Amino acid sequence: MKEWPNCFEPTLDADTREEFDLKGKWNEDYFGNENPIVLELGCGKGEYTIGLANHFPGKNFIGLDIKGARIWVGAGEAMEKEMKNVAFLRTKIDFITDYFGQGEIDEIWLTFSDPQPKKPRKRLTSKLFVDRYRQILKPGGIIHMKTDSDLLFESTLEEIKENNYHLLESTWDLYNDISQDLDPVTKDIFHIKTHYEKLFTAKGSVIKYCKFKL
């Protein structure tokens, strides 16, 4: 992966994290355009990153995860398909503000994040993390969340209410609530399934979805 041009593994050392060259320059120095940037946090094998990039060639997509073996799958597919609007970043979400500039990101996707039942502050929709997203999102930037966890979904809705975020969409049963009137592209986006989602749905889990902005 270190030899692939679409993968980046910056140091996690506190003294050198701020030296990451692409911070604030992803469009200029990597993608070579001014298209919107969409970030998938905890991307796993990159199913959503790749799927969204296929649907929206006019946007740029970055998948972020700490597990290199997972990223390897999506990055390899992007290389094979010669996808120019895809990149992968191997790092911890905790350090996200070290790798992206102020207002550099247009949208964030959280796909099947760890619900952290005993550590609510570590949930990726806790105020601790959302305050970090606020620094890198453009004004009006959107956060999407897709989950099988009732705990994470309920706590996210509570965070949205308590912190006066603007809830745009919310459903406790995504696939049964998908309107037949939706355009085909939107339907296809909702049906992109990660490795974990396939496992969860096979066990009968109901998929929840919400979208909000800060």
N, C-alpha and C positions, 0 to 999 in steps of 0.2 A: 504493500500500500504506500510505503514511503516513496516509491518511484512513480506513483501515479499522479498526473498533474491535477486531478480533480479532488485530491485528498490532502488535508492539512492536519498535522499533529503538533501544535505549538506546545512549548514547555508549560508545565503546571507550576513551575517555580515562581514564588511571589515576586522575586527580584527582577525577573525577566518577562513576565507575562505582558507587561505594558509595551514590550518591544515588538509585538505582533504587527507585521508590515501591512496587512490588509485591513486593519481597523479603520473604518471610515472610507475605505477605498475599494471595497469589493466590486462595485460596478466598474470603476475606472481601471483597476489593475488586474481583475480576474475575468469578469464577464464581458468587458469591453462594450458596454451599452449603459443606458440610463433606465432600464426597465425596473419595475418594482421587485423588491426582494422579499421572498416568503421563507420563513425559518421554521423547520420542524424540530422540536426539542424532544430528545429521547427517541430518535428516529428508528432505532433498531436496525432492521435489514433494509430500511429505506423504501418500503413499499409505497408510502404516501408521498415521499419526496419524488420518487420516480413517476408515480401515477399522476400527480399534479403537474409535473413538468411536461408530461406527454399531452395533457389537456390544454396547458397554457404556455405555448412556446414564446409568448410575449412577456413572460415573467421569469425571474431567476429564482432558483430554489436551493436552499442550503439545509442539509440534514446534519444534525448534531447528536452525538452519542459518545459515551466514554468507552464503549466496548468495540474494539477494533474488529473483532471477528464478525460482529453484526454488520458494521459499516462496509466491510469488505464485499458483502453480497451486493448491496445497492450500488456501490461505487464501481464494481466490476461490470454490472449491467449497464450503467451509464457510459462506461468506457466502450463497451461492446457496441452500443447503439450510437456512439459518437454524439451524445447529448451535450450541447454546449451551454445549456442553461441550468446545469446541476453541479453542485459541489458538496463535499462532505468535510465536516470538522470534528476531529476527535478531541473532546475535552469535557470538563465538568460544567454543567449548567450553572453552578454556583459562580463561575468566573465569566459569565456571558458578556458583561460590560467591558471586559478587557479585549474582546475580539470584534466588537461591533461599535460603530460610532453613534453619536447622538442622532436620533431620528433616521437611522440608516435602514431600518426594517419596516416593511409595510404590513405584514401579517405574520402571526405566529400560530402554529398548529401544535397542540398537545395531544398525542395519540396514545391512549392506554398507559398513562403515567402510573407509577407506583402510588397507590392510595395512602401509603404511610399511616396505617391505623393508629400507631402509638406515637407518631411524631408529626402532628398537624402542621408545624412550622415548615416541615420539609416537603409538604405537598406543593406541587408546581403551580397551584393557583392560590397559595397563601399570599398574604400581603408582602411577606419577605421577598418572594420571587417576583410578584407582579410589580413591585417598586423597581426591580431591575429591568423588567420588560419595558416599563415606562420610559426608561432612559434611552433605549435603543429604538423604540417604536416612533414612527411619525405621528404627529397629532391626528387623532381619529383612527389610528391603526387598530386592526382587529385581532382578537385572540379567539381561536377555535379550540374546543375541547371535545374529544370523543372518548368515551370510557364505558367499561362494563360495571364499574364500581358504584353502587348506591351511595356509599360513604363519601367517596370523592366528589360525586356529582352534587349531593346535597350540601356538602361543605363549600363547594364552589359557588352554588347559588346563594348561600349565606354570605360569603365573602363579597359577592357582587352587590348584594343589598346593603351590607354594612358599610362598604367603602364607596357607595354611590357610583359604581361603574354602570355603564349603559348596556343593559341586557337587550340583545337584538333578536335572538332566537333561543328556544329551549324546548327540549322534548325528552321525556323519560323512556320513549320507545321509538327510536329513530326509524327503523325500517317499516314499522306499521304505520307511522305518521307521514311517511314520504308521500307528498301529494302527486297524483297522476298528472297534474297540470304543470309540474316543474319541467323546465327545459331538459333535454337529454343529457347535456354536459353536466348539469348540477346533479342529476340522478346518478350518473356514472361516478362523480366525485364521492358521493356518500357511500357508494358501493365498493370503493377501494378498500380492501381489507388487509390489515397487517397480519403477520404470522400469529401474534397473540390474539387478535380478534377472531381469527379462524378457530383457534383453540377454545376461546371463551364461548363463541356461538355454538360450537359443536356440543358443548356441555349445557346448552340451554340458556346462557346468559342473555339478558336484554341490553341492547346498546343504547346508551344515552348520548345526547349531543347538546352543546350550547355554544353560542357565539356572543361575544361582548366586546365593547371598546371602553377605553379608559377616559 
